[in-house]
Amino acid sequence: MSAALPHPRTGSRTLGNVDGDALPAPITLLTGPGRTWPAEARWARAQIRVGGQWRPARIERWRLRLGNLRWAARVTWQDDDGRPVSGWYLCSRSTISFLGNLGSASGS
C-alpha cells in the first residue's frame, strides 16, 4: 500500500496497514449480551502492533460477548503525530503484548 488511508473507525493512518497489525474488534463482539469491565492495573500496561511496529499502549476495558470465546480490549495508544487513538481490538498475543503494572519487577 503506497499511501496510508485513515482507518474507518479510528481515523488513524497507521492502524491496519501492515500484515500482522492489531485488528479492530467486529461489531458483533461489541453489541448484544455480554460483560464489559475496567482493566485491572496488572493488565493495563501493554503494547499494540500498528503500522508494522510495536507502540506503547494502555488497556482501558475488556469485553466478552455471551457465547463467544474471543476477547476484545479497549486500547489507547498514540499515532505517528502523537495524537491519542482509542478503539476496541481483538485480543491476540501476536498483536497485543501485556507488560504488567508499573510497579512490577517483571515485564517484557
Secondary structure, DSSP 8 states (H G I E B T S, - for coil): --S----TTT--SSTTSSTT---B--HHHHSSSEEEEE--HHHHEEEEEETTEEEEEEEEEEEEETT---EEEEEEEE-TTS-EEEEEEE--TTTEEE---TT-S---
